[in-house]
Amino acid sequence: MYSSPYGGPWSLPVKWAIPVGLALSASVALAQENAGAVAPTLKYHSVFSQYQRFSEQPVAPWRQTNDTVESIGGWQAYAREAQQPDPADKPAATPGNMGMPSDHGSMP
């Protein structure tokens, strides 16, 4: 006759019954303790509220485009534009909406 090293067929559920029971009783006690507390009001802000559809840019002759770039200062004008801060209308990052750090889960 085969004998399991872990006990009979009911030994695994019985081993898990005590930790699960303790966890459930703790959560019920916590819920009863906070029964009178008022939940904070949540605001919903859709990430698609500021979405702009793709629109085709009109194609201009390349000579005209090159002349325009030269008249505004060449590639340096685009480099200065890229270094400008974003408009202030974007919401600031708060601890509640920050993403994971970039090194999260990386190996040393």
Backbone as JSON, one array per atom type, in Angstrom:
{
  "sequence": "MYSSPYGGPWSLPVKWAIPVGLALSASVALAQENAGAVAPTLKYHSVFSQYQRFSEQPVAPWRQTNDTVESIGGWQAYAREAQQPDPADKPAATPGNMGMPSDHGSMP",
  "N": [[0.84, -1.17, 0.0], [0.49, 2.23, -0.79], [2.0, 5.0, 0.8], [1.71, 8.35, 1.49], [4.18, 10.9, 1.87], [3.25, 13.26, 2.84], [1.01, 12.92, 4.34], [-2.46, 12.0, 4.65], [-5.19, 12.21, 2.21], [-6.54, 14.5, 3.02], [-4.78, 16.09, 4.36], [-3.39, 18.31, 3.26], [-5.42, 20.35, 2.74], [-6.16, 20.73, 5.42], [-3.82, 21.7, 6.57], [-3.72, 24.2, 5.39], [-5.99, 25.41, 6.37], [-5.81, 26.69, 8.89], [-3.95, 28.99, 8.58], [-5.41, 30.4, 6.58], [-7.84, 30.81, 7.85], [-7.02, 32.46, 9.99], [-6.16, 34.73, 8.56], [-8.57, 35.54, 7.36], [-10.12, 36.12, 9.64], [-8.68, 38.26, 10.68], [-9.02, 40.18, 8.66], [-11.79, 40.56, 8.74], [-12.05, 41.61, 11.32], [-10.65, 44.02, 10.99], [-12.26, 45.25, 9.07], [-14.63, 45.6, 10.53], [-13.69, 47.35, 12.45], [-13.17, 49.64, 10.97], [-15.69, 50.36, 10.11], [-17.23, 52.67, 10.49], [-15.83, 54.62, 9.18], [-15.41, 57.09, 6.63], [-15.25, 56.7, 3.2], [-12.75, 57.94, 0.96], [-13.4, 60.44, -1.54], [-13.24, 59.64, -4.9], [-11.66, 60.71, -7.89], [-12.2, 60.55, -11.33], [-10.22, 60.57, -14.15], [-9.97, 60.46, -17.44], [-7.53, 58.98, -19.52], [-7.73, 59.41, -22.15], [-8.86, 61.88, -22.56], [-7.43, 64.08, -23.52], [-6.64, 63.24, -25.96], [-5.45, 63.37, -29.26], [-6.32, 62.89, -32.54], [-4.5, 61.38, -35.23], [-3.36, 63.39, -37.81], [-2.86, 64.07, -41.19], [-0.04, 65.82, -42.34], [0.33, 68.62, -44.45], [2.05, 68.2, -47.49], [4.97, 69.79, -48.49], [6.99, 71.31, -51.05], [10.38, 70.19, -51.19], [12.46, 72.05, -51.44], [11.31, 74.46, -50.64], [10.75, 73.79, -47.97], [13.36, 73.4, -46.96], [14.34, 76.02, -47.28], [12.7, 77.36, -45.46], [13.52, 76.21, -43.02], [16.16, 77.13, -42.99], [15.7, 79.89, -42.8], [14.62, 80.17, -40.23], [16.7, 79.55, -38.57], [18.0, 77.14, -38.85], [18.99, 73.79, -37.86], [19.61, 74.32, -35.2], [17.55, 75.85, -34.17], [15.48, 74.01, -33.9], [16.67, 72.37, -31.98], [16.79, 74.11, -29.77], [14.06, 74.44, -29.36], [13.32, 71.88, -28.59], [14.48, 71.75, -26.09], [12.94, 73.35, -24.48], [10.75, 73.71, -21.65], [7.86, 71.66, -20.99], [4.42, 72.69, -21.52], [2.6, 74.28, -18.83], [0.14, 73.22, -18.36], [-0.09, 70.51, -17.96], [-0.8, 67.95, -15.56], [0.93, 67.74, -12.46], [3.19, 65.18, -11.35], [2.21, 62.97, -8.83], [2.66, 61.12, -5.76], [0.73, 59.1, -5.91], [0.26, 58.57, -8.61], [2.61, 57.88, -9.84], [4.86, 55.97, -11.82], [6.54, 52.76, -11.85], [9.95, 52.58, -10.72], [12.67, 52.95, -13.07], [14.61, 51.01, -12.85], [13.41, 48.82, -11.77], [13.27, 45.52, -10.98], [15.53, 44.87, -12.37], [18.59, 43.2, -13.13], [21.67, 43.17, -11.26]],
  "CA": [[0.0, 0.0, 0.0], [1.26, 3.47, -0.93], [1.83, 5.95, 1.9], [2.2, 9.66, 1.09], [4.98, 11.53, 2.92], [2.55, 14.46, 3.31], [-0.17, 12.55, 5.09], [-3.6, 11.51, 3.88], [-5.72, 13.1, 1.18], [-7.08, 15.72, 3.62], [-3.77, 16.79, 5.16], [-3.06, 19.6, 2.67], [-6.43, 21.35, 3.09], [-6.14, 21.0, 6.85], [-2.66, 22.54, 6.83], [-4.01, 25.56, 4.93], [-7.19, 25.93, 7.03], [-5.46, 27.58, 10.0], [-3.51, 30.31, 8.1], [-6.49, 31.09, 5.87], [-8.8, 31.24, 8.88], [-6.46, 33.61, 10.7], [-6.18, 35.88, 7.66], [-9.96, 35.99, 7.22], [-10.59, 36.73, 10.88], [-8.03, 39.57, 10.81], [-9.64, 41.13, 7.72], [-13.12, 40.86, 9.26], [-11.87, 42.51, 12.46], [-10.26, 45.32, 10.45], [-13.44, 45.82, 8.41], [-15.55, 46.05, 11.58], [-13.06, 48.49, 13.12], [-13.28, 50.8, 10.09], [-17.05, 50.4, 9.56], [-17.76, 54.03, 10.55], [-14.98, 55.53, 8.43], [-15.94, 57.53, 5.35], [-14.31, 56.44, 2.11], [-12.4, 59.18, 0.25], [-14.01, 60.63, -2.84], [-12.29, 59.38, -5.97], [-11.87, 61.44, -9.13], [-11.82, 59.8, -12.53], [-9.71, 61.39, -15.24], [-9.66, 59.56, -18.54], [-6.28, 59.25, -20.22], [-8.06, 59.76, -23.53], [-9.53, 63.17, -22.63], [-6.6, 65.0, -24.29], [-6.16, 62.51, -27.13], [-5.61, 64.03, -30.55], [-6.19, 61.95, -33.66], [-3.45, 61.63, -36.2], [-3.81, 64.1, -39.01], [-1.8, 64.18, -42.18], [0.52, 67.14, -42.55], [0.43, 68.9, -45.89], [3.39, 68.01, -48.03], [5.47, 70.97, -49.19], [8.18, 71.0, -51.84], [11.53, 70.11, -50.3], [13.25, 73.3, -51.5], [10.61, 75.42, -49.78], [10.96, 73.35, -46.59], [14.74, 73.71, -46.6], [14.45, 77.47, -47.14], [12.03, 77.71, -44.19], [14.42, 75.8, -41.93], [17.3, 78.05, -43.01], [15.27, 81.22, -42.36], [14.37, 80.21, -38.78], [17.92, 79.32, -37.83], [18.55, 75.8, -39.06], [18.72, 72.73, -36.88], [19.74, 74.83, -33.85], [16.22, 76.31, -33.73], [14.76, 72.82, -33.45], [17.31, 71.91, -30.75], [16.31, 75.01, -28.69], [12.64, 74.14, -29.14], [13.23, 70.61, -27.87], [14.93, 71.94, -24.71], [11.97, 74.15, -23.75], [9.91, 72.88, -20.78], [6.5, 71.42, -21.46], [3.45, 73.65, -21.01], [2.23, 74.07, -17.42], [-1.21, 72.68, -18.23], [-0.05, 69.09, -17.61], [-0.81, 67.76, -14.1], [2.21, 67.32, -11.86], [3.21, 63.81, -10.85], [2.03, 62.81, -7.39], [3.03, 59.76, -5.39], [-0.3, 58.14, -6.27], [0.21, 58.22, -10.02], [3.95, 57.68, -10.39], [5.11, 54.6, -12.27], [7.62, 52.03, -11.19], [11.28, 53.09, -11.11], [13.15, 52.32, -14.3], [15.47, 49.87, -12.55], [12.62, 47.82, -11.07], [13.39, 44.16, -11.47], [16.72, 44.65, -13.18], [19.67, 42.42, -12.51], [22.86, 44.0, -11.1]],
  "C": [[0.89, 1.23, 0.0], [0.95, 4.41, 0.22], [2.47, 7.27, 1.48], [3.04, 10.26, 2.21], [4.3, 12.77, 3.5], [1.3, 14.15, 4.11], [-1.25, 12.06, 4.16], [-4.1, 12.54, 2.89], [-6.24, 14.42, 1.74], [-6.02, 16.53, 4.35], [-3.43, 18.17, 4.59], [-4.13, 20.65, 2.95], [-6.43, 21.7, 4.57], [-4.97, 21.9, 7.21], [-2.91, 23.99, 6.43], [-5.19, 26.19, 5.67], [-6.83, 26.93, 8.12], [-4.94, 28.93, 9.48], [-4.6, 31.09, 7.38], [-7.53, 31.59, 6.86], [-8.3, 32.45, 9.65], [-6.48, 34.87, 9.83], [-7.59, 36.43, 7.5], [-10.46, 36.67, 8.49], [-9.94, 38.1, 11.08], [-8.68, 40.58, 9.88], [-11.05, 41.49, 8.16], [-13.02, 41.83, 10.43], [-11.5, 43.91, 11.99], [-11.45, 46.01, 9.79], [-14.44, 46.33, 9.44], [-15.01, 47.27, 12.3], [-13.24, 49.76, 12.3], [-14.68, 50.96, 9.51], [-17.6, 51.82, 9.54], [-16.96, 55.03, 9.74], [-15.62, 55.86, 7.08], [-14.87, 57.32, 4.28], [-13.99, 57.75, 1.4], [-13.09, 59.23, -1.11], [-12.95, 60.46, -3.91], [-12.67, 60.19, -7.21], [-11.42, 60.56, -10.29], [-11.4, 60.79, -13.6], [-9.26, 60.45, -16.34], [-8.35, 59.96, -19.21], [-6.54, 59.65, -21.66], [-8.71, 61.14, -23.65], [-8.74, 64.18, -23.47], [-6.07, 64.36, -25.57], [-6.44, 63.31, -28.4], [-5.37, 62.99, -31.65], [-5.04, 62.35, -34.55], [-4.06, 62.38, -37.38], [-2.61, 64.27, -39.93], [-1.33, 65.63, -42.28], [0.6, 67.4, -44.06], [1.88, 68.77, -46.34], [3.78, 69.26, -48.82], [6.68, 70.55, -50.02], [9.43, 71.08, -50.96], [12.38, 71.36, -50.34], [12.62, 74.36, -50.59], [10.82, 75.07, -48.31], [12.37, 73.66, -46.13], [14.96, 75.21, -46.43], [13.81, 77.95, -45.84], [12.93, 77.38, -43.01], [15.61, 76.75, -41.85], [16.9, 79.42, -42.46], [15.0, 81.28, -40.85], [15.61, 79.89, -37.96], [18.49, 77.93, -37.95], [18.19, 74.83, -37.95], [18.84, 73.23, -35.45], [18.39, 75.32, -33.3], [15.4, 75.13, -33.22], [15.35, 72.27, -32.15], [16.87, 72.78, -29.57], [14.86, 74.71, -28.36], [12.49, 72.86, -28.32], [13.64, 70.76, -26.41], [13.96, 72.76, -23.88], [11.13, 73.23, -22.86], [8.51, 72.73, -21.38], [5.56, 72.48, -20.89], [3.01, 73.28, -19.6], [0.86, 73.45, -17.27], [-1.24, 71.19, -17.92], [-0.05, 68.94, -16.1], [0.55, 67.26, -13.61], [2.09, 65.9, -11.34], [3.07, 63.82, -9.34], [2.38, 61.39, -7.02], [1.99, 58.72, -5.79], [-0.29, 57.74, -7.73], [1.59, 58.07, -10.65], [4.12, 56.22, -10.77], [6.22, 53.95, -11.47], [8.96, 52.65, -11.6], [11.82, 52.31, -12.3], [14.04, 51.1, -14.03], [14.72, 48.75, -11.82], [12.8, 46.45, -11.73], [14.65, 43.9, -12.28], [17.76, 43.87, -12.4], [20.89, 43.31, -12.36], [23.95, 43.67, -12.09]]
}
